[in-house]
Amino acid sequence: MNPHTVLLFGPLRDKFDSSELTIEMPENSSIEDLLNHLGVDTDYVKTAMDGEIMPISTQLKVGSEIALLPPVSGG
């Protein structure tokens, strides 16, 4: 199991009552696996790994930082 830092924004921050989580995931896990583990709809968020927008199929790197970016709305 490898630890990953997950940064949460917008409604996800409220859902998890935190702006940052540390999640242990098995080796060879993808961002999609992480989203499924957290119960986050894969169609709902954009994801960034270590500051770069990445598709959810991207393999997690040991100790990576994953940002979950929900859609932004305004008026």
Order of alpha helices (4+ residues) and beta strands (2+ residues): beta-alpha-beta-alpha-beta-beta-beta
